[in-house]
């Protein structure tokens, strides 16, 4: 049944992609570069000035009908470099092309971008590009395709970046400025250039999915310090597909197909010097799948990786030394409707509501102590009327639409879309409730609710997708249907069901600082709370002092990649995760700027509480880094037989090979421990249950070491006898 559901989701996505024709109603209040700014899109006329005028006027939603738009200079986001988007009619049909031999793009040592969306500081909210092709033409060896920056929420969807003659320093440059991300890069193809995608600096994380790289000349993807979380990566290259450079780099890589050509036969597909968690990696045409010098320096051979962690997996209680590997569903889409099936909220009468005057979150008072009020627009009734109109798409033309009431999503509607629309700054108290309806999927997307009070409650059995929204609070009630979260900055409370998230930034929720002592669960202080449900996250980011994820009442949570930006110091005792009688596994890194790092994990199992404290795991950015933490029970509780015939041999002055035999049929894995005195033991390597040898690295030349092997499951362990080796 699971396979059938996944295939159905894939068919929905494929069918919508084949029919790609993204058009909007004439009254959507978007900037059409042809209609409103005189761009020709004929591949001959220079359209630089026309497109730049739309950006300079800070039009939020800039639309490119099908055509080839020739440019001769960099297109630069407008003043403040925030809340602007490019939208094409189709990825293949809307092309921005650099003129061949354009002035200023000839020097690779002084590269220049075709499109630039802003730089540090991290205030580049809600930026985006969709359904376009960017072509750097020919004879432009200094041309970078796109320098993109977004913060908190923003991203790139359905984009091709190509080099007309293979030249150019970088196709997609995500590393030209510090304070990049978090953002989502999805369904992107890069053809040519020296480097296909480049990331850099230690904050704020990049999430990527469905990425294809072809024909690069140095590296397919180069990461120099950033937290990168990527799934479904395809590369065809004669150079390494991915170079994860030493320092603060942390790469989480899932489901990669890496094809080497020519000189790739002498090279690894992935060259890792830092933190890495990888799963389901397949390479052909390369010397090997992975060359690893990061962490333990464990360097696997072969063309495939089932699962790999550069550093030893960590656990507070006996747990399998591998990720939970929860089932993953693709984010479903709904058909892009013809404009005749769209309902415009602004076409319905707007109401009025008396509201208090607020300043810095506080109600303002008159001299006599009564509340100051004003009459505000209230679009609640108009919103409901558009939903009940019988149309399948409801849209908000670019603008602000304060709503103060309850709205029920029902009937025929399947897509609710805002052209970067808001519900007003510091106004509104909208409560959007997902009821049952005719469409099996409801998709809500592209709103800027950063300063609006909006709550969406998922109560129906049908599927809900929320995508590309800045702000709001989201509640999934018991019995809800599948829940998909994509490129969101918000707070979530989830009860039961199955949830999948891509690029989730939970800093959008704020709660008071608790006074409870360390080690005590604090209800209500959760940026993401899940109870009795299943949650898979690709790319998780937050900042502040609040608990990142709280899993309770038997929940299952897997986080594959992300960043904790510890930029506050109001709460010195704090944890990334609270795992309360539930199951978790994760890969995460931290960056600390006020000397107040988190404890990574507070965990309660069978009534006992343990805490993984700051400083007890590998470090990153002044805090912690865990390439794999596991906190869940294995599938068995029977006693475990101890490993037999343990042997150890020095293979160099700093490495030893340890092997053993095991008759245990119920082990979740094996731990190799080391000691220099026979009393104090340290876990050196953890391997899965189907392995019977391990290499221990970073030993001291000339030192005496004792080794033992422990077989373990969730309730017990079997400990081998000790063997002794003197390192040469």
C-alpha positions as CSV (number, residue, x, y, z in Angstrom):
1,X,0.0,0.0,0.0
2,X,2.9,2.4,0.9
3,X,4.4,1.8,-2.6
4,X,1.1,2.5,-4.3
5,X,0.7,5.8,-2.4
6,X,4.2,7.0,-3.3
7,X,3.6,6.1,-7.0
8,X,0.4,8.1,-7.0
9,X,2.2,11.1,-5.6
10,X,4.9,10.8,-8.3
11,X,2.2,10.5,-11.1
12,X,0.6,13.7,-9.8
13,X,3.9,15.6,-9.9
14,X,4.9,14.2,-13.3
15,X,1.6,15.0,-15.0
16,X,1.6,18.6,-13.7
17,X,5.2,19.0,-14.9
18,X,4.4,17.8,-18.4
19,X,1.5,20.3,-18.7
20,X,3.6,23.2,-17.4
21,X,1.9,26.4,-18.4
22,X,2.0,28.8,-15.4
23,X,-0.4,31.7,-16.2
24,X,-2.2,34.1,-13.9
25,X,-5.4,36.1,-14.1
26,X,-5.0,39.7,-15.5
27,X,-6.1,41.2,-12.2
28,X,-3.6,39.3,-10.0
29,X,-1.6,42.6,-9.6
30,X,1.7,41.0,-10.7
31,X,4.4,42.7,-12.8
32,X,4.3,41.2,-16.3
33,X,7.6,42.2,-17.9
34,X,6.1,42.3,-21.4
35,X,2.7,43.8,-20.7
36,X,3.8,46.3,-18.0
37,X,7.5,47.1,-18.8
38,X,7.8,46.6,-22.5
39,X,10.2,43.7,-22.5
40,X,10.2,41.9,-25.9
41,X,11.4,38.4,-25.1
42,X,12.4,38.0,-28.8
43,X,16.0,36.9,-28.1
44,X,17.3,40.0,-30.0
45,X,16.2,43.1,-28.2
46,X,18.1,44.0,-25.0
47,X,15.5,43.6,-22.2
48,X,17.9,44.5,-19.3
49,X,16.4,47.9,-18.6
50,X,12.8,46.7,-18.7
51,X,13.4,43.9,-16.3
52,X,15.5,46.0,-14.0
53,X,12.8,48.7,-13.9
54,X,10.4,46.2,-12.4
55,X,13.0,45.2,-9.8
56,X,13.9,48.8,-9.0
57,X,10.3,49.6,-8.4
58,X,10.3,46.7,-5.9
59,X,7.5,44.8,-7.6
60,X,7.1,41.7,-5.5
61,X,5.9,39.2,-8.1
62,X,7.6,39.6,-11.5
63,X,6.3,37.4,-14.3
64,X,8.0,36.3,-17.5
65,X,5.7,35.0,-20.3
66,X,7.3,32.5,-22.7
67,X,10.2,34.0,-24.6
68,X,13.9,34.6,-24.6
69,X,14.9,37.7,-22.7
70,X,18.3,39.0,-23.8
71,X,20.3,40.9,-21.1
72,X,23.7,42.6,-21.2
73,X,24.2,43.4,-17.5
74,X,23.4,42.0,-14.0
75,X,19.8,42.0,-12.9
76,X,19.8,43.2,-9.3
77,X,17.1,42.9,-6.8
78,X,15.6,46.3,-5.7
79,X,16.3,48.3,-2.6
80,X,16.3,46.2,0.6
81,X,16.8,43.1,-1.6
82,X,13.9,41.3,-0.1
83,X,10.4,39.9,-0.9
84,X,10.9,39.7,-4.7
85,X,10.3,36.8,-7.0
86,X,10.8,35.9,-10.7
87,X,8.1,33.6,-12.1
88,X,8.3,32.1,-15.6
89,X,5.5,30.7,-17.7
90,X,7.5,27.4,-18.0
91,X,11.0,26.3,-17.2
92,X,11.9,25.5,-20.8
93,X,9.8,28.4,-22.4
94,X,10.9,31.4,-20.3
95,X,14.6,32.0,-20.8
96,X,16.9,34.8,-19.5
97,X,19.9,34.8,-21.8
98,X,23.2,36.7,-21.6
99,X,24.3,38.2,-24.8
100,X,27.3,36.5,-26.4
101,X,30.5,38.3,-25.5
102,X,28.8,40.7,-23.2
103,X,30.9,43.5,-21.8
104,X,32.0,42.9,-18.2
105,X,31.7,39.1,-18.3
106,X,35.0,38.2,-19.8
107,X,37.2,37.7,-16.7
108,X,36.9,34.6,-14.6
109,X,39.1,36.1,-12.0
110,X,36.6,39.0,-11.5
111,X,33.3,37.1,-12.0
112,X,30.0,38.8,-12.4
113,X,26.5,37.4,-12.0
114,X,23.7,37.5,-14.5
115,X,21.2,37.7,-11.6
116,X,21.9,38.9,-8.0
117,X,19.3,38.8,-5.3
118,X,21.1,40.5,-2.4
119,X,23.8,40.0,0.3
120,X,24.3,39.9,4.0
121,X,22.9,40.6,6.6
122,X,20.3,37.9,6.9
123,X,17.3,40.0,5.9
124,X,16.6,38.6,2.4
125,X,13.2,37.2,3.3
126,X,10.8,35.5,0.9
127,X,13.0,35.8,-2.3
128,X,12.5,33.3,-5.1
129,X,12.8,32.1,-8.7
130,X,10.5,29.6,-10.4
131,X,10.0,28.0,-13.8
132,X,12.8,29.6,-15.7
133,X,16.0,28.9,-17.6
134,X,19.1,31.0,-17.1
135,X,21.6,30.8,-20.0
136,X,25.0,32.6,-19.8
137,X,25.4,32.5,-23.6
138,X,28.8,32.1,-25.3
139,X,32.1,33.8,-24.8
140,X,31.3,34.9,-21.3
141,X,33.9,33.0,-19.2
142,X,33.4,35.3,-16.2
143,X,29.6,34.9,-16.1
144,X,28.0,33.3,-13.0
145,X,24.5,32.2,-13.7
146,X,22.7,33.1,-10.5
147,X,23.8,34.5,-7.1
148,X,20.9,33.7,-4.9
149,X,20.2,34.6,-1.3
150,X,17.1,34.1,0.8
151,X,16.6,34.0,4.6
152,X,14.1,32.3,6.9
153,X,11.9,31.4,3.9
154,X,12.6,31.5,0.2
155,X,13.8,29.3,-2.6
156,X,14.3,28.2,-6.2
157,X,11.9,25.8,-7.9
158,X,12.0,24.3,-11.4
159,X,15.0,26.1,-12.7
160,X,17.7,25.3,-15.3
161,X,21.0,27.1,-15.3
162,X,23.1,26.4,-18.4
163,X,26.3,27.6,-19.9
164,X,26.2,28.1,-23.7
165,X,29.7,26.9,-24.2
166,X,30.5,25.2,-20.9
167,X,32.4,28.1,-19.4
168,X,31.7,30.3,-16.4
169,X,33.0,30.1,-12.8
170,X,29.7,28.9,-11.1
171,X,26.2,28.0,-12.2
172,X,24.3,28.5,-8.9
173,X,26.3,30.5,-6.4
174,X,24.9,30.2,-2.9
175,X,28.3,31.0,-1.3
176,X,29.1,34.6,-2.4
177,X,27.7,36.1,0.9
178,X,27.7,35.2,4.5
179,X,24.5,34.7,6.5
180,X,22.9,32.6,3.7
181,X,19.7,30.7,4.2
182,X,17.8,28.9,5.3
183,X,16.2,28.3,1.9
184,X,15.0,25.5,-0.3
185,X,16.5,24.7,-3.7
186,X,14.3,22.2,-5.5
187,X,14.1,20.7,-9.0
188,X,17.2,22.5,-10.3
189,X,19.5,21.4,-13.2
190,X,22.9,23.0,-13.8
191,X,24.7,22.3,-17.1
192,X,28.4,23.3,-17.5
193,X,30.5,25.9,-15.6
194,X,33.6,25.1,-13.5
195,X,31.4,24.4,-10.4
196,X,27.7,23.6,-10.7
197,X,26.6,24.7,-7.2
198,X,28.8,26.5,-4.6
199,X,28.0,27.0,-0.9
200,X,30.1,28.6,1.8
201,X,30.2,30.0,5.3
202,X,28.8,28.5,8.6
203,X,25.2,29.8,8.6
204,X,22.3,29.4,8.0
205,X,21.8,26.1,6.1
206,X,20.7,25.2,2.6
207,X,18.2,22.4,1.8
208,X,18.2,20.9,-1.7
209,X,16.1,18.2,-3.4
210,X,15.9,16.8,-6.9
211,X,19.2,18.3,-8.1
212,X,20.9,17.4,-11.4
213,X,24.4,18.5,-12.4
214,X,26.1,17.8,-15.7
215,X,29.4,18.7,-17.4
216,X,31.2,20.7,-14.7
217,X,35.0,21.2,-15.0
218,X,36.2,21.3,-11.4
219,X,33.4,20.0,-9.1
220,X,29.8,19.3,-9.5
221,X,29.0,20.8,-6.0
222,X,31.5,22.4,-3.7
223,X,30.7,23.1,0.0
224,X,33.1,25.3,2.0
225,X,31.7,25.5,5.5
226,X,27.9,25.5,5.1
227,X,25.3,23.1,6.5
228,X,23.9,21.3,3.4
229,X,21.1,18.8,3.4
230,X,20.3,17.2,0.0
231,X,18.1,14.4,-1.3
232,X,17.9,12.9,-4.8
233,X,21.1,14.2,-6.3
234,X,22.1,13.1,-9.8
235,X,25.5,14.0,-11.3
236,X,27.1,13.1,-14.6
237,X,30.7,14.4,-14.6
238,X,34.4,13.7,-15.2
239,X,35.2,15.4,-11.9
240,X,34.0,14.7,-8.3
241,X,30.3,15.1,-7.9
242,X,30.6,16.6,-4.5
243,X,33.6,18.2,-2.6
244,X,32.8,18.8,1.1
245,X,35.7,20.9,2.3
246,X,37.3,20.8,5.7
247,X,36.2,23.2,8.5
248,X,32.6,23.7,9.5
249,X,31.1,21.9,6.5
250,X,28.3,19.4,7.3
251,X,26.8,17.5,4.5
252,X,23.7,15.2,4.7
253,X,23.3,13.4,1.4
254,X,20.5,10.9,0.6
255,X,19.6,9.0,-2.5
256,X,22.4,10.0,-4.9
257,X,23.1,8.5,-8.4
258,X,26.6,9.7,-9.4
259,X,27.8,8.8,-12.9
260,X,31.5,9.3,-13.7
261,X,32.9,9.8,-17.2
262,X,36.5,9.9,-18.6
263,X,39.0,10.9,-15.9
264,X,36.4,10.2,-13.1
265,X,37.7,6.6,-13.1
266,X,40.7,7.9,-11.1
267,X,38.6,10.0,-8.7
268,X,36.1,9.5,-5.9
269,X,32.5,10.5,-6.5
270,X,32.3,12.3,-3.1
271,X,35.4,13.8,-1.5
272,X,34.7,14.5,2.1
273,X,37.0,16.3,4.6
274,X,34.5,17.3,7.2
275,X,31.1,16.2,8.7
276,X,29.1,13.8,6.6
277,X,26.1,11.6,6.9
278,X,25.2,9.7,3.7
279,X,22.6,7.1,2.8
280,X,21.8,5.2,-0.4
281,X,24.6,6.5,-2.5
282,X,25.4,4.7,-5.8
283,X,28.3,5.5,-8.2
284,X,29.4,4.2,-11.5
285,X,32.5,5.2,-13.5
286,X,34.3,6.5,-10.4
287,X,37.2,5.0,-8.5
288,X,35.0,4.7,-5.5
289,X,31.8,6.2,-4.0
290,X,33.6,8.1,-1.2
291,X,37.0,9.3,-0.2
292,X,36.7,10.3,3.5
293,X,39.3,12.1,5.6
294,X,36.7,13.7,8.0
295,X,35.8,12.7,11.5
296,X,37.2,9.2,12.2
297,X,38.8,9.0,8.8
298,X,36.9,5.8,8.1
299,X,37.3,5.3,4.4
300,X,34.9,2.8,2.8
301,X,35.7,1.0,-0.4
302,X,33.3,0.2,-3.2
303,X,30.9,2.0,-5.5
304,X,27.9,2.0,-3.1
305,X,27.1,3.3,0.4
306,X,24.1,1.9,2.2
307,X,24.7,4.3,5.2
308,X,27.8,6.2,6.4
309,X,28.6,8.5,9.2
310,X,32.0,10.3,9.3
311,X,31.8,10.4,13.1
312,X,30.7,7.7,15.5
313,X,26.9,7.6,16.0
314,X,25.9,8.7,19.5
315,X,23.1,7.5,21.8
316,X,22.1,8.1,25.4
317,X,20.4,4.7,25.7
318,X,21.1,1.4,23.8
319,X,20.0,2.2,20.2
320,X,20.8,0.8,16.8
321,X,23.8,2.7,15.3
322,X,21.9,3.6,12.1
323,X,19.3,6.1,11.1
324,X,15.6,5.4,11.4
325,X,15.2,5.6,7.6
326,X,11.5,6.5,7.8
327,X,9.4,6.1,4.6
328,X,9.6,9.2,2.4
329,X,6.8,10.5,0.2
330,X,7.2,13.2,-2.5
331,X,5.3,16.4,-1.9
332,X,2.2,16.1,-4.0
333,X,0.9,18.9,-6.3
334,X,-2.5,19.7,-7.7
335,X,-3.2,20.7,-11.3
336,X,-2.5,24.3,-12.3
337,X,-6.0,25.5,-13.2
338,X,-7.1,27.5,-16.2
339,X,-7.7,31.2,-15.1
340,X,-11.5,30.7,-15.6
341,X,-11.4,28.4,-12.6
342,X,-9.8,31.0,-10.3
343,X,-11.7,33.1,-7.7
344,X,-10.3,36.5,-6.7
345,X,-10.8,37.3,-3.0
346,X,-10.5,41.0,-3.9
347,X,-13.6,40.8,-6.1
348,X,-15.8,40.2,-3.1
349,X,-17.0,43.0,-0.7
350,X,-14.6,43.8,2.1
351,X,-16.0,44.2,5.6
352,X,-15.0,46.4,8.6
353,X,-14.0,45.4,12.1
354,X,-13.2,47.5,15.2
355,X,-9.7,46.6,16.3
356,X,-7.4,47.8,19.2
357,X,-4.4,50.0,18.4
358,X,-1.3,48.0,19.0
359,X,2.3,49.2,19.4
360,X,5.2,46.8,20.0
361,X,2.7,44.0,20.7
362,X,0.8,46.1,23.4
363,X,-2.7,47.6,23.3
364,X,-2.6,51.3,23.5
365,X,-4.9,53.2,25.9
366,X,-6.7,56.6,25.8
367,X,-6.2,59.1,28.6
368,X,-9.2,57.7,30.4
369,X,-7.8,54.2,30.4
370,X,-10.1,52.8,27.7
371,X,-8.6,51.0,24.7
372,X,-7.7,52.9,21.6
373,X,-9.4,51.4,18.6
374,X,-9.7,51.9,14.9
375,X,-11.9,50.5,12.1
376,X,-9.9,48.0,10.0
377,X,-10.7,46.2,6.8
378,X,-11.7,42.6,7.4
379,X,-11.5,40.2,4.4
380,X,-12.8,37.2,6.3
381,X,-16.2,37.1,4.5
382,X,-14.6,37.8,1.1
383,X,-12.1,34.9,1.6
384,X,-14.9,32.5,2.6
385,X,-17.0,33.6,-0.4
386,X,-14.2,32.9,-2.8
387,X,-13.8,29.5,-1.3
388,X,-17.5,28.8,-1.6
389,X,-17.7,30.1,-5.2
390,X,-17.2,26.7,-6.7
391,X,-13.9,27.6,-8.2
392,X,-10.9,25.3,-7.7
393,X,-8.2,28.0,-7.2
394,X,-8.6,30.9,-4.8
395,X,-6.1,33.8,-5.1
396,X,-5.0,36.9,-3.4
397,X,-3.6,39.6,-5.8
398,X,-0.4,41.1,-4.4
399,X,-1.4,43.2,-1.4
400,X,-2.6,43.1,2.2
401,X,-5.8,41.4,3.3
402,X,-6.4,41.6,7.1
403,X,-8.7,38.8,8.3
404,X,-10.0,38.5,11.8
405,X,-12.4,35.5,11.7
406,X,-12.7,31.8,11.0
407,X,-12.4,30.6,7.4
408,X,-13.3,27.0,6.4
409,X,-11.5,25.4,3.4
410,X,-14.2,23.1,1.8
411,X,-16.0,22.5,-1.4
412,X,-14.1,22.4,-4.7
413,X,-11.1,24.5,-3.8
414,X,-7.7,22.7,-4.1
415,X,-5.2,25.6,-4.3
416,X,-5.1,28.8,-2.3
417,X,-2.3,31.1,-3.5
418,X,-1.0,34.5,-2.6
419,X,1.2,36.5,-4.9
420,X,3.5,37.3,-1.9
421,X,0.3,38.7,-0.3
422,X,0.0,39.3,3.4
423,X,-2.8,39.6,6.0
424,X,-1.4,42.9,7.2
425,X,1.4,43.8,9.5
426,X,0.7,43.2,13.2
427,X,-3.0,42.9,12.3
428,X,-5.4,40.1,11.7
429,X,-6.3,37.0,13.7
430,X,-7.3,34.6,10.9
431,X,-8.1,31.0,11.7
432,X,-8.1,28.8,8.6
433,X,-9.6,25.4,9.1
434,X,-9.1,22.6,6.6
435,X,-12.4,20.7,6.4
436,X,-13.3,17.8,4.1
437,X,-13.9,18.7,0.5
438,X,-14.0,17.4,-3.1
439,X,-10.3,17.5,-3.7
440,X,-8.1,14.9,-2.0
441,X,-5.3,17.5,-1.8
442,X,-5.4,21.1,-0.6
443,X,-2.3,23.3,-1.3
444,X,-1.8,26.7,0.4
445,X,1.3,28.6,-0.9
446,X,3.2,31.8,-1.4
447,X,2.1,34.1,1.4
448,X,4.0,36.6,3.4
449,X,2.5,36.2,6.9
450,X,5.6,37.3,8.8
451,X,3.9,40.0,10.8
452,X,0.3,38.6,10.6
453,X,-1.4,36.4,13.2
454,X,-2.6,33.4,11.1
455,X,-3.4,29.9,12.3
456,X,-4.1,26.9,10.0
457,X,-5.7,23.9,11.6
458,X,-5.7,20.6,9.7
459,X,-8.7,18.5,10.8
460,X,-9.6,16.7,7.6
461,X,-8.6,13.2,6.4
462,X,-7.4,14.6,3.1
463,X,-3.9,15.7,2.4
464,X,-2.7,19.2,3.2
465,X,0.4,20.9,1.6
466,X,1.7,24.2,2.9
467,X,4.5,25.7,0.9
468,X,6.6,28.9,0.6
469,X,5.0,30.7,3.5
470,X,6.7,33.1,5.9
471,X,5.0,33.0,9.3
472,X,1.9,31.6,10.9
473,X,1.1,28.7,13.2
474,X,0.0,25.3,12.1
475,X,-1.9,22.7,14.1
476,X,-2.6,19.2,12.9
477,X,-5.3,17.5,14.9
478,X,-5.7,13.8,15.6
479,X,-7.0,12.0,12.6
480,X,-5.6,14.4,10.1
481,X,-4.6,13.3,6.6
482,X,-1.0,13.4,5.3
483,X,0.7,16.7,6.0
484,X,3.4,18.1,3.8
485,X,5.5,21.2,4.8
486,X,7.8,22.8,2.2
487,X,9.9,25.9,2.7
488,X,8.2,27.3,5.8
489,X,9.1,29.6,8.7
490,X,6.5,28.9,11.4
491,X,5.6,27.0,14.5
492,X,3.9,23.6,14.4
493,X,1.8,21.4,16.8
494,X,1.2,18.0,15.3
495,X,-0.9,15.2,16.8
496,X,-0.8,11.8,15.2
497,X,-0.6,11.0,11.4
498,X,2.3,11.3,9.0
499,X,4.2,14.5,8.2
500,X,7.0,15.2,5.8
501,X,8.9,18.5,5.7
502,X,11.5,20.1,3.4
503,X,13.3,23.2,4.7
504,X,11.5,23.9,7.9
505,X,12.5,26.9,10.0
506,X,10.8,27.0,13.3
507,X,12.0,30.4,14.5
508,X,8.6,31.8,13.6
509,X,7.2,30.8,17.0
510,X,8.0,32.5,20.3
511,X,7.2,31.5,23.8
512,X,8.1,32.8,27.3
513,X,11.4,31.7,28.8
514,X,10.6,29.0,31.4
515,X,11.8,29.0,35.0
516,X,11.7,25.2,35.4
517,X,15.0,23.6,36.3
518,X,17.1,21.8,33.8
519,X,16.0,18.3,32.9
520,X,12.3,19.1,33.4
521,X,9.9,19.0,30.4
522,X,8.4,22.4,29.9
523,X,5.0,22.2,28.2
524,X,4.4,25.0,25.7
525,X,8.0,25.8,25.1
526,X,8.2,23.8,21.9
527,X,8.8,25.3,18.4
528,X,7.7,22.0,17.0
529,X,5.7,19.6,19.2
530,X,4.6,16.2,17.9
531,X,2.6,13.6,19.8
532,X,1.8,10.1,18.7
533,X,2.9,10.8,15.1
534,X,5.5,10.3,12.5
535,X,7.7,13.2,11.2
536,X,10.5,13.2,8.6
537,X,12.4,16.5,8.0
538,X,14.9,17.3,5.3
539,X,16.7,20.4,6.4
540,X,15.7,21.9,9.8
541,X,16.8,25.3,11.1
542,X,16.0,27.5,14.1
543,X,17.5,30.2,16.2
544,X,16.9,31.6,19.7
545,X,16.6,29.6,23.0
546,X,13.5,27.4,22.5
547,X,13.5,23.6,22.2
548,X,13.7,22.8,18.5
549,X,11.7,19.6,18.5
550,X,9.7,17.8,21.2
551,X,8.7,14.3,20.5
552,X,6.2,12.7,22.9
553,X,3.8,9.8,23.4
554,X,5.5,7.3,21.1
555,X,6.3,9.6,18.2
556,X,8.8,8.8,15.5
557,X,11.0,11.7,14.3
558,X,13.9,11.6,11.8
559,X,15.8,14.8,10.9
560,X,18.2,14.5,8.0
561,X,20.3,17.6,8.2
562,X,20.0,21.1,9.7
563,X,21.4,23.9,11.8
564,X,20.8,25.3,15.3
565,X,21.8,28.9,15.3
566,X,22.4,29.7,19.0
567,X,22.2,33.4,18.8
568,X,20.4,34.1,22.2
569,X,21.6,33.7,25.8
570,X,18.5,34.2,27.8
571,X,18.1,30.5,28.7
572,X,21.4,28.9,29.5
573,X,19.9,25.4,30.1
574,X,18.3,24.3,26.9
575,X,18.1,21.3,24.5
576,X,17.9,20.9,20.8
577,X,15.6,17.8,21.2
578,X,13.3,16.5,23.9
579,X,12.8,12.8,23.2
580,X,10.1,11.8,25.7
581,X,9.3,8.1,25.5
582,X,9.6,8.4,21.7
583,X,12.0,7.6,18.9
584,X,14.4,9.9,17.1
585,X,17.4,10.0,14.8
586,X,19.1,13.1,13.4
587,X,22.0,14.8,11.8
588,X,22.5,18.4,13.0
589,X,25.2,21.1,13.5
590,X,25.3,24.2,15.7
591,X,26.7,27.7,15.4
592,X,27.0,29.8,18.6
593,X,27.5,33.6,18.7
594,X,26.8,34.4,22.4
595,X,28.6,31.7,24.2
596,X,25.4,29.9,25.1
597,X,25.3,26.5,23.3
598,X,22.6,24.0,23.7
599,X,22.6,20.6,25.2
600,X,21.8,18.5,22.2
601,X,19.4,16.0,23.7
602,X,17.1,15.5,26.7
603,X,15.8,11.9,26.5
604,X,13.4,9.9,28.7
605,X,13.1,6.1,28.2
606,X,11.1,3.8,30.4
607,X,11.0,6.6,33.0
608,X,14.7,7.3,33.2
609,X,16.1,10.7,32.0
610,X,19.5,11.2,30.5
611,X,21.0,14.3,28.9
612,X,23.6,14.6,26.2
613,X,25.4,17.7,27.4
614,X,27.2,20.4,25.5
615,X,30.9,19.5,25.0
616,X,30.2,15.7,24.9
617,X,30.0,15.4,21.2
618,X,32.1,16.6,18.3
619,X,32.1,20.4,17.9
620,X,31.1,22.9,15.3
621,X,30.9,26.7,15.4
622,X,31.3,26.9,19.2
623,X,28.6,24.3,19.8
624,X,27.9,20.6,18.9
625,X,27.8,18.5,15.7
626,X,26.3,15.1,15.5
627,X,26.5,13.4,12.1
628,X,24.2,10.7,13.6
629,X,22.3,10.6,16.8
630,X,20.0,7.7,17.4
631,X,17.5,7.4,20.3
632,X,15.1,4.6,19.5
633,X,14.7,0.9,20.5
634,X,15.6,-1.9,18.3
635,X,13.3,-4.6,17.2
636,X,14.2,-7.1,19.9
637,X,14.5,-7.3,23.6
638,X,16.1,-10.8,24.0
639,X,19.6,-11.2,25.6
640,X,22.5,-10.8,23.2
641,X,25.4,-13.3,22.8
642,X,28.8,-11.8,23.2
643,X,31.2,-11.6,20.3
644,X,33.8,-14.4,20.1
645,X,37.4,-14.8,18.7
646,X,38.2,-11.1,18.9
647,X,41.5,-10.1,17.4
648,X,43.3,-6.8,16.8
649,X,46.2,-5.9,14.6
650,X,48.1,-2.6,14.1
651,X,47.9,-1.7,10.4
652,X,49.9,1.5,10.9
653,X,51.2,3.7,13.7
654,X,47.8,5.2,14.2
655,X,45.3,2.6,13.1
656,X,44.2,-0.9,14.2
657,X,42.0,-3.5,12.5
658,X,39.6,-5.3,14.9
659,X,37.7,-8.4,13.9
660,X,35.4,-10.8,15.6
661,X,32.8,-13.6,15.1
662,X,29.2,-13.4,16.4
663,X,26.4,-15.9,16.7
664,X,24.0,-13.3,17.9
665,X,20.9,-13.2,15.7
666,X,19.2,-10.3,17.6
667,X,22.0,-7.7,17.7
668,X,21.3,-4.2,16.5
669,X,25.0,-3.5,16.1
670,X,28.5,-3.7,17.5
671,X,30.6,-1.2,19.4
672,X,34.4,-1.3,19.4
673,X,35.8,0.2,22.7
674,X,39.3,1.2,23.4
675,X,41.2,1.6,26.7
676,X,44.8,2.5,27.6
677,X,44.5,1.2,31.2
678,X,41.9,-1.6,31.1
679,X,39.5,0.4,33.4
680,X,38.4,3.5,31.5
681,X,36.8,2.6,28.1
682,X,35.9,4.8,25.2
683,X,33.6,3.9,22.3
684,X,35.6,4.2,19.1
685,X,33.5,2.8,16.3
686,X,29.9,1.6,16.0
687,X,29.0,-0.6,13.1
688,X,25.8,-2.3,11.9
689,X,24.9,-5.9,12.9
690,X,26.0,-7.5,9.6
691,X,29.6,-6.4,10.0
692,X,32.4,-8.3,11.8
693,X,35.3,-6.0,11.5
694,X,36.1,-2.3,12.0
695,X,39.1,-0.1,11.7
696,X,40.0,2.2,14.7
697,X,41.8,5.3,13.7
698,X,43.7,8.2,15.3
699,X,45.5,6.0,17.8
700,X,48.9,7.1,19.3
701,X,52.0,5.5,18.0
702,X,53.9,3.5,20.6
703,X,50.9,3.4,23.0
704,X,49.4,0.2,24.5
705,X,45.7,-0.3,23.7
706,X,43.1,-2.7,24.8
707,X,40.1,-3.5,22.6
708,X,36.8,-5.1,23.3
709,X,33.6,-5.5,21.2
710,X,30.1,-5.2,22.5
711,X,27.0,-6.6,20.7
712,X,23.9,-4.7,21.7
713,X,20.1,-4.4,21.3
714,X,17.6,-2.2,23.0
715,X,17.7,-4.1,26.3
716,X,21.0,-5.8,26.7
717,X,24.5,-6.2,25.5
718,X,27.1,-8.9,25.3
719,X,30.7,-7.9,26.0
720,X,33.7,-9.8,24.5
721,X,37.0,-10.6,26.2
722,X,39.8,-8.0,25.9
723,X,42.7,-8.1,23.4
724,X,45.9,-6.1,23.6
725,X,47.9,-4.3,21.0
726,X,51.1,-2.2,21.2
727,X,51.0,0.4,18.4
728,X,54.3,0.6,16.3
